[in-house]
Amino acid sequence: MRNDYAQINNHNRFSSSTPPPPSSAYDYNEYTSRRGERSAKPAAATTKKRPVQQQRRGGDEDEEFDEDSFHDRRRRKEERKAEKERLKREALEQAGPVPIFLPEYISVANLGLALGVKQHVFLAQLAELGFEDISKESILQGETAALVAQEYGFEPTVDVGEEKDLKPRPTPEDTSALPQRPPVVTIMGHVDHGKTTLLDYLRKSSVAAGEHGGITQHIGAFSVRMSSGRDITFLDTPGHAAFLKMRQRGANVTDIVILVVAADDSVKPQTLEALKHARAAKVPMIVAITKVDKSDANVDRVKSDLAAQGVEIEDYGGDVQVVSVSGKTGAGMDDLEETILLQSDMMDIRAETDGMAEGWVLESSIKPIGRVATVLVKRGTLRPGDFIAAGMVYCKIRSLRNEAGVEVDEAPPGTAVEILGWKDPPDAGDMVLQAPSKDKAEGATRYRQELKDREEDVATMAVQGEERREREREAAEKAEMERREKGNHRTGGSGGGEVVEKEGKEKDGREEENKTPGTQLVNFTVKGDVHGSVEAVCASVMEIGNNEVRPRVLLSSTGQVTESDVEHAATSGSSIINFNNPVSGHIKRLADDAGVKIIDHNIIYHLAEEVRDMLSALLPPNISIKVVGEAEILQVFPINIKGRVYRNIAGCRVRNGLMTKNAKCRIMRGGEVVFEGAVENLKHGKRNVTEMRKGAECGISFPEFDDFKQGDNIQAIEEIKEKRTL
C-alpha cells in the first residue's frame, strides 16, 4: 500500500512538461543530458511565437509562413475552377438540352435523382415553383415532371406506353378503295314505344316474347339480311332510365340512330335523352313513328312535338327523315328499310377487312360454357385463335358465335359476335384491339393495370394529403385555442368571456351533432346475368335512399349466386340481389340457414321497388301528437295515505274531449310541459271511474307527480305513428 502511494506521489511530482525519472542507469544518463540541453537553450529562441492559425498544417513549426504565396495559390485555384465551369457551360450550350426519358408517373425523390439535384434543395425549389405540400414520396404525372425537367435545362420525353400498349391503327386518308361494311343501326326511344317489336318484325324472330315483362334488359346485337340482300346490324338498347350507360355506349358505337316514338304517346323524357345521346355522338338520325295502327294514333302531333324539341324533320324543311311504321302489321317497314340503306349509301360506310381488328364490347357475362363477351367488330376480321385485349383483360378466341348461337369462322367489319375464351369478363364499353401475339396482348393488359394502380396511388396520396392538411389545421386551431385560454387565465381579462362563449357554442354544436342521427347503411351484393345488367341494377339501387338510410353495394359481379357469395353476405350482413339468374335450391337453403335474404327478380322495376320497401321499413315513423282531452286544475286536495304521508290530488273540470284512466297526459304550466305520464286514478267524488267527458268534474292523480298548482292544464294526448316511405 505504501509503495503504491509513493508511486502516485512520484507521478504527481513530474508534470507533463518534465520527463519522468529513469528506471535504469542508462536511462538516467540520457535523462540528465536532455534536461541539461533544455536548461541551456538561449532565452531568445523562445521569446517570439507565431499564432497557431498562421502555422502551416503538416509543416515544420520553425518554417516561416508566406502569406502572399498562400493567397496566390488560392486565387489560381479559384480561377481554374471558374474556367472549368465556363468550359462546361459552353459545352452544354453547344450540345443543346440534355435528353431525359420520364415514365408516366414518377416520385419526387426519383425525379430529383434523375435531374442530379440534392433532395432537400429539390424540394425547396419545387416549393418556389408553386408546388404545395410536396414531399419526397409525392407522385408526379409525366407531363408535370416534364415541365419541371425543362426548368432544369433538360429535354424530356414522357413514356406514354407506345411500345407496351395496344393502340388503334390510324384511319386511312382515302377510304374510297375500301370495301363497304354493313351499317350499325341503334334503335332508341322511350319505354314500351315498340322498339323491340319493330326489330322483331325486321328479323322475323321473337325477341319481344323472350324478354321478361316485354322490356329489353340488355343490349341485343343482330345482323339482319334485308329483302334487298344487304345486311344491317341492329343494336336494340333498353329504354328505361336504369340503362343510361348502356344507351350511351350504343350511341357511341353506332352509325345511324333510329328514334322510335309511339304515335299514341308522343315525346317522353327518355325520348329526349335518346335525342341528347344521338346529338352527342354526332350521328345521323331517322325518326320511326310506331303504333300507327292504333285508333288514338296522332302522327302530326308527334311531328310537331319533335320540331318543338329542335328536331329538323323533312316535313318542316329539315333533313331528318320520318317514317310511319307498325311493328304488328308491318306497315311502312319497306320504307324504313329503304330509308336506312339510303342513309348508309349517303354516308359511304367502309372499313378494312384485313389488318389488326378493332371493335367494342357491347356486353359480357359468365355462362356455363365460360366467360363470354358480345363484341361489335368495326375494322378488320376476327377469327378463332386470334389474340385480343379489352381493358385490363386479354383473350385467345376459342370460338365465335352469331346471334342465333351458331359458330362462325370469322367476324368481318360491321358484325356482332359472341366471343368465348376470356380470362375474365371485360367491361361493357371497352375497346377491343387485336394483338399480333399472346405476349403483346398480355403485356398491354399488364401495362394498363399498372397505369390504373398508379392512378389509384396518386388519388390515394391526394386524399391522404388533404386529410393530413385537415389534421394539421385542426391541431393548429386547437393549439391556438389552448394558447388563448392560458393567456386568459393569466390576465383574467375580458377575453375569457369570449372563450367561454365560444366553448359554449362548440358544446352546443357537439350536442346537436350527437342528437342528429347518422346515416344507416344497408349492404347489398349484386349478381346479374350480364355486365350491363349488373351496372344498371347497381345504379338503380344507389339512387334509392335519403340522408337517414342509404344502400351500399359491397360486391357486384356477373354469374349465378355462389356459396362464397352467401358466406360473404352472412359475414357482412348483406342482402343478395339476383337479377335474371336462376338460383339453385341448394343456394336457397344455404341462404335461409345463414339468414341471408335473396332478392330475386327479372324486371328491374320490381327489383327497385322491393329494395325501396326494404329501406323504407328502416325509417323511423313520423310521430304526431293529438290532444284528445283537456282538463283545468281548479283546486289541489291533499289526501292522507297512511300515517303522516299525504298525497296531492288534482281537482279538475274537463274543458274539452275525454279524460280516461291510464291515458297518457302532460301537465302544462305557463305554456311549458312540467310532467308527462299516464293517469293512475280517475275519480268522480269517491267513486273510481274509467272516463270523464266535457263539463264533468273529477279528481286526477299520477303515480310519480303530485306538485300540482291551481290553473295548470292537463292534456290527454295520443301518439299517432305514420309509416314513412322513400
C-alpha positions, 0 to 999 in steps of 0.5 A: 500500500505504501509503495503504491502511494509513493508511486502516485506521489512520484507521478504527481511530482513530474508534470507533463512538461518534465520527463519522468525519472529513469528506471535504469542507469542508462536511462538516467544518463540520457535523462540528465543530458536532455534536461541539461540541453533544455536548461541551456537553450538561449532565452531568445529562441523562445521569446517570439511565437507565431499564432497557431492559425498562421502555422502551416498544417503538416509543416515544420513549426520553425518554417516561416509562413508566406502569406502572399504565396498562400493567397496566390495559390488560392486565387489560381485555384479559384480561377481554374475552377471558374474556367472549368465551369465556363468550359462546361457551360459552353459545352452544354450550350453547344450540345443543346438540352440534355435528353431525359426519358420520364415514365408516366408517373414518377416520385419526387425523390426519383425525379430529383435523382434523375435531374442530379439535384440534392433532395432537400434543395429539390424540394425547396425549389419545387416549393418556389415553383408553386408546388404545395405540400410536396414531399419526397414520396409525392407522385408526379404525372409525366407531363408535370415532371416534364415541365419541371425537367425543362426548368432544369435545362433538360429535354424530356420525353414522357413514356406514354406506353407506345411500345407496351400498349395496344393502340388503334391503327390510324384511319386511312386518308382515302377510304374510297378503295375500301370495301363497304361494311354493313351499317350499325343501326341503334334503335332508341326511344322511350319505354314500351314505344315498340322498339323491340317489336319493330326489330322483331318484325325486321328479323322475323324472330321473337325477341319481344316474347323472350324478354321478361315483362316485354322490356329489353334488359340488355343490349341485343346485337343482330345482323339482319339480311334485308329483302334487298340482300344487304345486311344491317346490324341492329343494336336494340338498347333498353329504354328505361332510365336504369340503362343510361350507360348502356344507351350511351355506349350504343350511341357511341358505337353506332352509325345511324340512330333510329328514334322510335316514338309511339304515335299514341304517346308522343315525346317522353323524357327518355325520348329526349335523352335518346335525342341528347345521346344521338346529338352527342355522338354526332350521328345521323338520325331517322325518326320511326313513328310506331303504333300507327295502327292504333285508333288514338294514333296522332302522327302530326302531333308527334311531328310537331312535338319533335320540331318543338324539341329542335328536331329538323324533320323533312316535313318542316324543311329539315333533313331528318327523315320520318317514317310511319311504321307498325311493328304488328302489321308491318306497315311502312317497314319497306320504307324504313328499310329503304330509308336506312340503306339510303342513309348508309349509301349517303354516308359511304360506310367502309372499313378494312377487312384485313389488318389488326381488328378493332371493335367494342364490347357491347356486353359480357357475362359468365355462362356455363360454357365460360366467360363470354363477351358480345363484341361489335367488330368495326375494322378488320376480321376476327377469327378463332385463335386470334389474340385480343385485349379489352381493358385490363383483360386479354383473350385467345378466341376459342370460338365465335358465335352469331346471334342465333348461337351458331359458330362462325369462322370469322367476324368481318367489319360491321358484325356482332359476335359472341366471343368465348375464351376470356380470362375474365369478363371485360367491361361493357364499353371497352375497346377491343384491339387485336394483338399480333401475339399472346405476349403483346396482348398480355403485356398491354393488359399488364401495362394498363393495370399498372397505369390504373394502380398508379392512378389509384396511388396518386388519388390515394396520396391526394386524399391522404394529403388533404386529410393530413392538411385537415389534421394539421389545421385542426391541431393548429386551431386547437393549439391556438385555442389552448394558447388563448385560454392560458393567456386568459387565465393569466390576465383574467381579462375580458377575453375569457368571456369570449372563450367561454362563449365560444366553448359554449357554442362548440358544446352546443354544436357537439350536442346537436351533432350527437342528437342528429342521427347518422346515416344507416347503411344497408349492404347489398351484393349484386349478381346479374346475368350480364355486365350491363345488367349488373351496372344498371341494377347497381345504379338503380339501387344507389339512387334509392335512399335519403340522408337517414338510410342509404344502400351500399353495394359491397360486391357486384359481379356477373354469374349465378349466386355462389356459396362464397357469395352467401358466406360473404353476405352472412359475414357482412350482413348483406342482402343478395340481389339476383337479377335474371339468374336462376338460383339453385335450391341448394343456394336457397337453403344455404341462404335461409340457414345463414339468414341471408335474404335473396332478392330475386327478380327479372324486371328491374322495376320490381327489383327497385321497388322491393329494395325501396320497401326494404329501406323504407321499413328502416325509417323511423315513423313520423310521430304526431301528437293529438290532444284528445282531452283537456282538463283545468286544475281548479283546486289541489286536495291533499289526501292522507295515505297512511300515517303522516304521508299525504298525497296531492290530488288534482281537482279538475273540470274537463274543458274539452274531449275525454279524460280516461284512466291510464291515458297518457297526459302532460301537465302544462304550466305557463305554456311549458310541459312540467310532467308527462305520464299516464293517469293512475286514478280517475275519480268522480267524488269517491267513486273510481271511474274509467272516463270523464267527458266535457263539463264533468268534474273529477279528481286526477292523480299520477303515480310519480307527480303530485306538485300540482298548482291551481290553473295548470292544464292537463292534456290527454294526448295520443301518439299517432305513428305514420309509416314513412316511405322513400 
